[in-house]
Amino acid sequence: MANGENRPVRASILVVDDEVGIRDSFEAILSKEYDLLFAGSGPEALRILATRDVNLVLLDIRMPGMDGLEVLRRVKELNEHTEVVIVTAVKSLKTAIEAIKLGASDYITKPFDTLEILSLIKRVVEKQELLKEVLYLRSEVARDHHFENLVGRNARMQEIYDLVKRIGDNNATVLLNGESGTGKEVLARAIHQQSNRSQRPFVAVNCAAIPAELLESELFGHEKGAFTGAIATKVGKFELATGGTLFLDEIGHMRLDLQAKILRALQEREIERVGGTRTIKIDVRILAATNRDLRKAIEEGTFREDLYYRLNVVPITL
């Protein structure tokens, strides 16, 4: 992730249908643009959804054993934000209305039209992206930070400006070192604005300002009921920064167990919400900053050496 190996995370779709031919048809239509998962029954689909985060479920309404409407109920219990489109061979308005009432986004009928399916899926995925942007805009004040926000005309600062321009588009992880007040966040925003992610969110988290017991939920989000007070599912900063940049300020103050989760996110490009079991793919560039001597912290056993080397791909000292 830190070495320019980022690839955009493709939307994932779970196709649930007991007919092999229908599953094959969806694979032929959708595999070029989306990551696909397949299930031949309701229980199999629910097992997949318990461990994987998907953008959309294409759900057959008529299956032996557990029918589509019951699967839909169970899916919404697992994650109310999962989008479900009902697929039915019967043009039954009554069934479609019932499915919509249960939380389905839409329905399509067999035999289906390829262009109609592609258009519908595109709308659903764009809706999810817009929802994340709304959540981001609600949690952050949108500001533009370019080089005019940076103060400093000496030779060292000019070297830093040149370096920022060079690393803008390579997705390398950057570690900013410097005392408080030296402009680390301003520089991080400038790196973001110079990158090919500039049109996506820049999400900043001050790891020293958030109580340790709340920081994990802030970063990774949590599922409804994960702990006392978790009355609704919360999307974390990693998800809010999808496609953009996550700035972890004062990362040297982060406790060791959270450092391990950050390391896993960097290595695997996936996370799990607090109280959740589903893996969520992420496409995020990490910029980190610290006013602490992390090498000394490693010697003292308060900072992970493997995480330090993951973060310190491009070091900049202010």
C-alpha positions as CSV (number, residue, x, y, z in Angstrom):
1,M,0.0,0.0,0.0
2,A,2.8,2.4,0.9
3,N,4.9,1.6,-2.2
4,G,2.6,2.8,-5.0
5,E,0.8,-0.6,-5.3
6,N,-2.6,0.8,-4.7
7,R,-5.3,-0.2,-7.0
8,P,-8.8,1.3,-6.9
9,V,-11.1,-0.9,-4.9
10,R,-13.8,-2.2,-7.2
11,A,-17.4,-2.4,-6.0
12,S,-18.3,-5.9,-4.9
13,I,-21.5,-7.7,-5.7
14,L,-23.0,-10.9,-4.3
15,V,-25.2,-12.8,-6.7
16,V,-27.7,-15.1,-4.9
17,D,-29.6,-17.5,-7.2
18,D,-30.1,-21.3,-7.2
19,E,-29.8,-21.5,-11.0
20,V,-26.3,-22.0,-12.2
21,G,-27.2,-20.5,-15.6
22,I,-28.4,-17.2,-14.0
23,R,-25.2,-17.0,-12.0
24,D,-23.1,-17.6,-15.1
25,S,-25.1,-14.9,-17.0
26,F,-24.4,-12.3,-14.3
27,E,-20.7,-13.3,-14.3
28,A,-20.5,-12.7,-18.0
29,I,-22.2,-9.3,-17.7
30,L,-20.5,-7.9,-14.6
31,S,-17.1,-9.5,-14.1
32,K,-15.2,-6.9,-16.1
33,E,-16.3,-4.0,-13.8
34,Y,-17.0,-5.5,-10.5
35,D,-15.7,-8.1,-8.0
36,L,-18.3,-10.9,-7.8
37,L,-19.3,-13.4,-5.1
38,F,-21.8,-16.2,-5.7
39,A,-24.2,-18.1,-3.5
40,G,-26.7,-20.8,-4.5
41,S,-29.0,-20.5,-1.5
42,G,-30.1,-18.1,1.2
43,P,-28.0,-19.7,4.0
44,E,-24.9,-19.7,1.9
45,A,-25.4,-16.0,1.1
46,L,-25.8,-15.1,4.8
47,R,-22.6,-17.0,5.6
48,I,-20.7,-14.9,3.0
49,L,-22.3,-11.6,4.3
50,A,-21.3,-12.4,7.9
51,T,-17.6,-12.2,6.9
52,R,-17.5,-10.0,3.8
53,D,-18.5,-6.4,3.1
54,V,-20.4,-6.1,-0.2
55,N,-21.8,-3.1,-2.0
56,L,-24.8,-4.8,-3.5
57,V,-26.7,-8.1,-3.3
58,L,-28.6,-9.3,-6.4
59,L,-31.1,-11.6,-4.8
60,D,-33.4,-14.1,-6.5
61,I,-36.9,-14.0,-5.0
62,R,-37.8,-17.7,-5.6
63,M,-35.4,-20.2,-4.1
64,P,-36.0,-23.5,-2.4
65,G,-35.8,-23.5,1.4
66,M,-35.3,-19.9,2.4
67,D,-36.9,-17.6,-0.1
68,G,-35.6,-14.2,-1.2
69,L,-37.8,-12.1,1.1
70,E,-36.6,-14.0,4.1
71,V,-33.0,-13.6,3.0
72,L,-33.7,-9.9,2.5
73,R,-34.9,-9.6,6.1
74,R,-31.8,-11.3,7.4
75,V,-29.5,-9.2,5.2
76,K,-30.9,-6.0,6.6
77,E,-30.5,-7.4,10.2
78,L,-26.9,-8.0,9.5
79,N,-26.2,-4.6,7.9
80,E,-29.0,-2.2,7.2
81,H,-26.8,-0.3,4.8
82,T,-26.3,-3.2,2.4
83,E,-28.0,-2.5,-0.9
84,V,-30.3,-5.3,-2.2
85,V,-31.8,-5.6,-5.7
86,I,-34.5,-8.3,-6.1
87,V,-34.4,-10.5,-9.2
88,T,-37.6,-12.2,-10.1
89,A,-39.0,-14.2,-13.0
90,V,-42.5,-13.2,-12.0
91,K,-43.7,-9.7,-12.8
92,S,-45.4,-9.5,-9.5
93,L,-46.0,-5.9,-8.3
94,K,-47.2,-7.2,-5.0
95,T,-43.9,-9.1,-4.4
96,A,-41.8,-6.1,-5.5
97,I,-43.7,-3.7,-3.2
98,E,-43.2,-6.1,-0.3
99,A,-39.5,-6.3,-1.1
100,I,-39.2,-2.5,-1.2
101,K,-40.9,-2.2,2.1
102,L,-38.4,-4.6,3.6
103,G,-35.5,-2.4,2.4
104,A,-34.7,-3.5,-1.2
105,S,-33.4,-0.7,-3.4
106,D,-35.1,-1.9,-6.6
107,Y,-36.1,-5.0,-8.5
108,I,-35.5,-6.4,-12.0
109,T,-37.3,-9.1,-13.9
110,K,-36.1,-12.1,-15.8
111,P,-35.3,-12.2,-18.6
112,F,-33.3,-9.2,-17.8
113,D,-31.8,-6.5,-20.0
114,T,-28.0,-6.1,-19.8
115,L,-28.0,-2.3,-20.2
116,E,-30.7,-2.0,-17.5
117,I,-28.7,-4.1,-15.1
118,L,-25.5,-2.1,-15.7
119,S,-27.3,1.2,-15.3
120,L,-29.0,0.1,-12.1
121,I,-25.8,-1.1,-10.5
122,K,-24.0,2.1,-11.5
123,R,-26.7,4.1,-9.8
124,V,-26.5,2.1,-6.6
125,V,-22.7,2.3,-6.4
126,E,-22.8,6.1,-7.1
127,K,-25.5,6.5,-4.3
128,Q,-23.1,4.8,-1.9
129,E,-20.2,7.0,-2.8
130,L,-22.4,10.1,-2.4
131,L,-23.5,8.9,1.0
132,K,-19.9,8.6,2.1
133,E,-19.1,12.0,0.8
134,V,-22.1,13.4,2.7
135,L,-20.8,11.8,5.9
136,Y,-17.4,13.2,5.2
137,L,-18.7,16.7,4.6
138,R,-20.7,16.5,7.8
139,S,-17.7,15.5,9.9
140,E,-15.1,17.8,8.3
141,V,-15.2,21.5,7.3
142,A,-14.3,21.4,3.6
143,R,-11.2,23.5,3.0
144,D,-8.7,23.9,0.1
145,H,-5.1,23.9,1.2
146,H,-2.5,24.6,-1.5
147,F,1.1,25.8,-1.3
148,E,-0.1,29.3,-0.6
149,N,-1.0,28.1,2.9
150,L,2.6,27.1,3.5
151,V,4.9,29.7,5.1
152,G,8.6,29.5,4.5
153,R,10.9,30.8,1.8
154,N,14.2,29.4,3.0
155,A,16.2,26.8,1.1
156,R,15.1,23.9,3.3
157,M,11.4,24.7,2.8
158,Q,11.9,25.0,-0.9
159,E,13.4,21.5,-0.9
160,I,10.3,20.2,0.9
161,Y,8.0,21.9,-1.6
162,D,9.9,20.2,-4.5
163,L,9.7,16.8,-2.7
164,V,5.9,17.3,-2.2
165,K,5.5,17.8,-5.9
166,R,7.6,14.7,-6.7
167,I,5.7,12.4,-4.4
168,G,2.2,13.7,-5.0
169,D,1.0,11.0,-7.4
170,N,2.9,7.9,-6.2
171,N,0.7,7.0,-3.2
172,A,3.8,6.6,-1.0
173,T,3.2,6.7,2.8
174,V,4.7,9.8,4.3
175,L,5.9,10.4,7.9
176,L,6.1,14.0,8.9
177,N,8.4,14.7,11.9
178,G,8.4,18.0,13.7
179,E,7.4,19.9,16.9
180,S,3.9,21.1,17.4
181,G,3.1,24.2,15.5
182,T,5.5,23.5,12.6
183,G,2.7,23.1,10.0
184,K,2.6,19.3,9.6
185,E,-1.2,19.2,8.9
186,V,-0.9,22.1,6.4
187,L,1.9,20.2,4.6
188,A,-0.2,17.0,4.6
189,R,-3.1,18.8,3.0
190,A,-0.7,20.2,0.4
191,I,0.6,16.7,-0.4
192,H,-3.0,15.6,-0.8
193,Q,-3.8,18.6,-3.1
194,Q,-0.8,17.8,-5.3
195,S,-1.9,14.1,-5.7
196,N,-4.2,12.3,-8.0
197,R,-6.5,11.9,-5.0
198,S,-7.1,15.7,-4.7
199,Q,-10.8,15.4,-5.7
200,R,-11.5,12.8,-3.0
201,P,-11.6,13.4,0.8
202,F,-8.8,14.5,3.0
203,V,-9.7,13.2,6.5
204,A,-7.6,14.2,9.5
205,V,-7.5,12.5,12.9
206,N,-5.6,13.8,15.8
207,C,-4.6,10.6,17.7
208,A,-3.6,12.5,20.8
209,A,-6.8,14.5,21.1
210,I,-9.2,11.6,21.1
211,P,-9.4,9.4,24.2
212,A,-7.7,6.1,23.7
213,E,-10.9,4.1,24.3
214,L,-12.7,6.0,21.5
215,L,-10.0,6.2,18.9
216,E,-10.5,2.7,17.6
217,S,-14.2,3.4,16.9
218,E,-13.2,6.8,15.4
219,L,-10.8,5.2,12.9
220,F,-12.5,1.9,12.1
221,G,-16.1,2.6,12.8
222,H,-18.4,0.3,14.8
223,E,-21.4,-1.9,14.4
224,K,-24.7,-1.3,16.1
225,G,-24.6,-2.8,19.6
226,A,-20.8,-3.2,19.6
227,F,-20.6,-1.6,23.0
228,T,-22.8,0.4,25.4
229,G,-23.9,3.5,23.6
230,A,-23.4,2.1,20.1
231,I,-27.1,2.7,19.1
232,A,-26.3,2.8,15.4
233,T,-23.7,1.6,12.9
234,K,-20.9,4.2,12.5
235,V,-18.6,4.6,9.5
236,G,-15.0,5.2,10.6
237,K,-12.4,7.6,9.2
238,F,-10.8,4.9,7.0
239,E,-14.1,4.4,5.1
240,L,-14.8,8.1,5.0
241,A,-11.4,8.6,3.3
242,T,-12.1,6.1,0.6
243,G,-10.3,7.1,-2.6
244,G,-8.5,9.9,-0.8
245,T,-6.1,10.5,2.0
246,L,-6.1,9.7,5.8
247,F,-3.9,11.9,7.9
248,L,-3.0,10.4,11.3
249,D,-1.6,13.3,13.3
250,E,0.4,12.6,16.5
251,I,0.5,8.9,15.7
252,G,3.3,8.4,18.3
253,H,0.6,8.7,21.0
254,M,-1.4,5.7,19.7
255,R,-1.5,2.7,22.0
256,L,0.1,-0.6,20.8
257,D,-3.0,-2.6,20.1
258,L,-4.3,0.1,17.7
259,Q,-0.9,0.3,16.1
260,A,-1.3,-3.4,15.2
261,K,-4.6,-2.7,13.6
262,I,-3.1,0.2,11.6
263,L,-0.3,-2.0,10.4
264,R,-2.8,-4.7,9.3
265,A,-4.8,-2.0,7.4
266,L,-1.6,-0.9,5.6
267,Q,-0.6,-4.5,4.8
268,E,-3.9,-6.0,3.8
269,R,-5.8,-2.9,2.6
270,E,-8.8,-4.0,4.6
271,I,-10.4,-3.3,8.0
272,E,-13.1,-4.5,10.3
273,R,-15.4,-2.3,12.3
274,V,-15.4,-2.6,16.1
275,G,-17.9,-5.4,17.0
276,G,-18.0,-6.5,13.3
277,T,-16.8,-9.7,11.6
278,R,-17.0,-8.5,7.9
279,T,-13.8,-7.3,6.1
280,I,-14.1,-4.0,4.4
281,K,-11.8,-3.2,1.5
282,I,-10.1,0.2,1.6
283,D,-8.3,2.4,-0.9
284,V,-6.6,5.1,1.2
285,R,-3.3,6.8,1.2
286,I,-1.8,7.2,4.7
287,L,0.0,10.3,5.8
288,A,1.2,10.3,9.4
289,A,2.8,12.9,11.7
290,T,4.5,12.9,15.0
291,N,6.3,15.3,17.4
292,R,7.9,12.3,19.2
293,D,11.2,10.6,18.5
294,L,9.7,7.3,17.2
295,R,13.1,5.5,17.2
296,K,13.4,6.2,20.9
297,A,9.8,5.1,21.4
298,I,10.7,1.8,19.7
299,E,13.6,1.3,22.1
300,E,11.2,2.0,25.0
301,G,8.7,-0.5,23.7
302,T,5.9,2.1,23.1
303,F,5.9,2.1,19.3
304,R,6.0,-0.9,16.9
305,E,9.2,-1.1,14.8
306,D,7.3,-2.8,11.9
307,L,4.7,0.0,11.8
308,Y,7.5,2.6,11.9
309,Y,9.1,1.2,8.7
310,R,5.7,1.0,7.0
311,L,5.0,4.7,7.7
312,N,8.6,6.0,7.1
313,V,8.7,5.4,3.4
314,V,9.1,9.1,2.7
315,P,10.3,10.9,5.8
316,I,10.0,14.7,6.0
317,T,11.3,16.7,8.9
318,L,9.9,20.2,9.6
